[in-house]
Amino acid sequence: MTAENIDDVVDGLAGIVREAGRAGDRVGYFAALYRQVTVEVRTAIHAGLFDDGARMDRFDTFFGNRYFDAYDAWRRDRSGPRCWRETFGLLDDTDNDTVIVQHLLLGVNAHINLDLAVAAARTSPGEAIHASRRDFLLINDILGRVVLAVQDSIGALSPLMSLLDQVGARTDERILDFSVRQSREEAWYNAVLLAGQSEDEREATIERLDVRAAVLARLIARPGGLARPALQLIRSTESDDVPAVITHLDNAMERPSALLD
């Protein structure tokens, strides 16, 4: 599908979430997170919180279409950007033992480490990119609010998730929120870079970002060291009811502390 505005993005994501729920497809995990972020961005636009609401609508549309294009290419013939092929391929592999938060991080990685910079530079090319800095930072606050609500939901779905923070020596930071914020800082740098480049230079930069995000996807899905046995233990306690997990994640903003029945 191709979105014309942010309403279309919300509707398109809702459709993917519904279809994933019916099919028991784990692609719905990230789509549920992304839908809620987009709804919150739309609410902020309507509330006049951004310096330029129309610009933010255009940005969110470009950003959403990057995801829809990758999703459609994978469904059609397993094509699309490398990092999205890695992500969707892992989601399609029913034999892998990745945990819920890994599925979310795989989507976050591809969409933020590749798509975000491309969409921001397309929305505000050249020197215009600098005027969007405040609105870009405001998105961080929205993302943080949604991500923490979703992370609370993960706690209900995955009782031993706290082990991952302990193994990673991040007991004072939530891994999903941390990853999103760090990735967005890098995305801003890359957006400024892309906004000032020629077409050939942009293609080379986008290729580099895609390769890097694909490598990160493999690291997220198959971490080494002590993380591997910890993740296997966490996976053994998680729900295998994919439609129920999707529904729970998709309602995180409405009932962040609710428990899965």
N, C-alpha and C positions, 0 to 999 in steps of 0.2 A: 504494500500500500504506500501511497504518498500523501503526507499530511500537508494541508494548506495553512493551518494555524494551530495554536496550542490546543484548542478544543479537539481537533482531529488527532493530535498526538495522544491525548488522554483516552479518547475513544478507541484508537488503535491498540494501545497498551491494554485497555480493559478487554478487548477482544482476544488478545493473545493470552491473557490471564484466564479468561473463561474457557478457551479451547484447551489450554494446558491442563486446567482442572479436570475437564471431561476426559482427556486422553491420559492423565497421570504422567504428564511430561514435565520434567524438572526445569525446563526453560521458564516455567511460570514463576519460579522463585525470584529471579532477578526482575522479571517483568512486573511482579507485584511491588517490589521495592521502587522501581523506576516510576510506576504509575503514581504512587503516593507522593514522590518527590515532585512530579509534574503537576499534580493537583495543588500542592502547596505553592508552587511557583505561580500557577494561574491565580490562586487566591491573593498572593502578594501583588501581582500585576493589577488586579481589580481594586485592591486597597490603595493603590498609588505608592507603594513602598519603593519601587525602583525609580531611578532618575529618568529613565526612558522606557515606559511600559511597552510601547510599540516595538522598540528595538529588542526587548527581552522576548516578546512573542515571536519575532522573526528568528532570534537565536534558538529558542526552544524548538521551533519548527525544524530548522536545519539540523539541530542536534537529534531530535527524534527521528528524522528521516535517515540519518546515518545508521541508527539501530534497525529501522524497518528495512532498509536496503540490505544490510548484512543478514538479517533474519530471512528475508525473502530469497536471497542468493543461496543461503544454506539449504533452505527447504527445496529450492528448485533443482540445484545440481551440485550441492556441497561446495560452492564457490564462495567468493567474498574475501575480505581482508584476512590475513593470516591469523591475527589474534582472535577474530571471531570464529574462524574455522576451528581453532584449538578449543575455544570455549564451547561452541555448540557440539563439537565432536565428543568432548568429555561428558556433556549432558546426555548425549545419545547413548553413551556406553553404560548399559545397565549393570555391567559387571564391576565397575569401579566402586571404590568405597569412600569417595569424597563425602565430607560432611556438609551440612546446610550452609554454614558460613563460607566454605570454600566455593560453593556454587555462586553465592552472592558476590564474593570477591572476584571471581572470574568475569562476571558481567561488569562489575565496577572497573576492573583493570582495562578491559577492551574499550569500554565506552568513555572512560575519562582519560586514559593514557594515550588513546588515539583520537577518538571522535570529538572530544571536547575542544581541543585546540583548533581542529579543522573548522568546527562550527563557529567558534568565536571569531576566528580570522575571516571567515566568509561573511559573517554578520557585520564586522567592523574592519574593513581592509585598511592598510596603510596606517597613517597617524591616528585615524579614528579609533583604533583599538584602545588607545590610552584613556579615552573618555568613558569606556565601559568598565574600568577597573572597579569602581565602587559597587556597581551592580553585580559584577562577577564575585566580589567578596561577600555580598549579601546572600548569594546562592549558598555559600559555605554554611551560613547560619541555618538556612532551610534544610540543607542536606544533613547537618548535624542533628537537627531535631528529629527528622524522619529516621535516620540511621540508628539513633539511640532507641527510638520506639521499636524498630525492627529488631535490634539487638536484644531488647527485653523479651520480645516474642521468641527469639531463638532460645533464650534461657528456659522457656517453658517447653520448647520442642526438643531441646538438647540438654539434658540435665547436667552433663559433665563438661559443658563448653568452657567453664572457667579454667579447666586444666590447660587449655591452649594458651591462655594468657600467662599462666604460671611457667609453662615450658619455655615460652618466648620471653620471659623476664619482663613482662609488661603488666604487672599487677595493678598499676594505677592508670592504665589506658585501655580503652576498649578497642580491640583490634580492627573492627570494621570502620569505626569512626576515624581512627588514626590513619588507616590506609586511604580513606576517601580524601581527607584533608591534605595529606602529604601529596597525593597524586594531583590534586587540583592546583597546588602551588606550582608543580612542574608543568601542568597544562597551561597555566597563565604564561609562563616563560615561553613555551612553545607556540602559543597563540600569537604573542608579540613577534616572535621570529617569523612565523608563517605570514603574518599580515604585511610584513615588509619585503617579502621575497618575490622574485619573478615566478612565472608559472613552472619553469623547469626546476628552479630551486625548491619550490613547494612540493613538487612530485618527489624529489629526492628526500626531503625532510619527512614527508608522510610515509614514504617507504621505510625510512629509518625508525620512525615511531612505531610502525606496524610490526617490524621485526622485533624491536625491544619488547613490545607488549606481548607478542607471541612467546618470547622466552620467559617473561614473567608469568604468563598463564601456566606454562609447564611447571614452574617452581611452585606456584600456588597449589596446583593439583597434586604434585608429587614432591613434597618437601622432604628433606633429609634429616639426619640426626634424630634427636629425641622426639621431634614433632611427629614422626611417622607412627610409632606405637601409641602415642597419646591420641592421635586422630583416630586410629583404629578402635581404641577403647571408647572414645566419644561416639563414633559411628554406631557402636553396638548398643548404645542407649537411645539413639534417635528414632523417631517415628518413621516407619516405612510407608505410611499412608500419604503418598504424594499429593493427591487432591486436598486432603485435610491440611497438610502443611502449607500449600499454596493459599488456601482460604484463610488460614491463621495469619500468615505473613501479610496478606492483602488487607487485613483488617487491623494491622498494627497501630495505626494512628487513631482508630476509633476505640480500641481497647488494648492499650499497650501492655497491661499487666494481666490480661486474661489468660487462663490456662486452656490448653487443648483438651477437649473432652475425650 
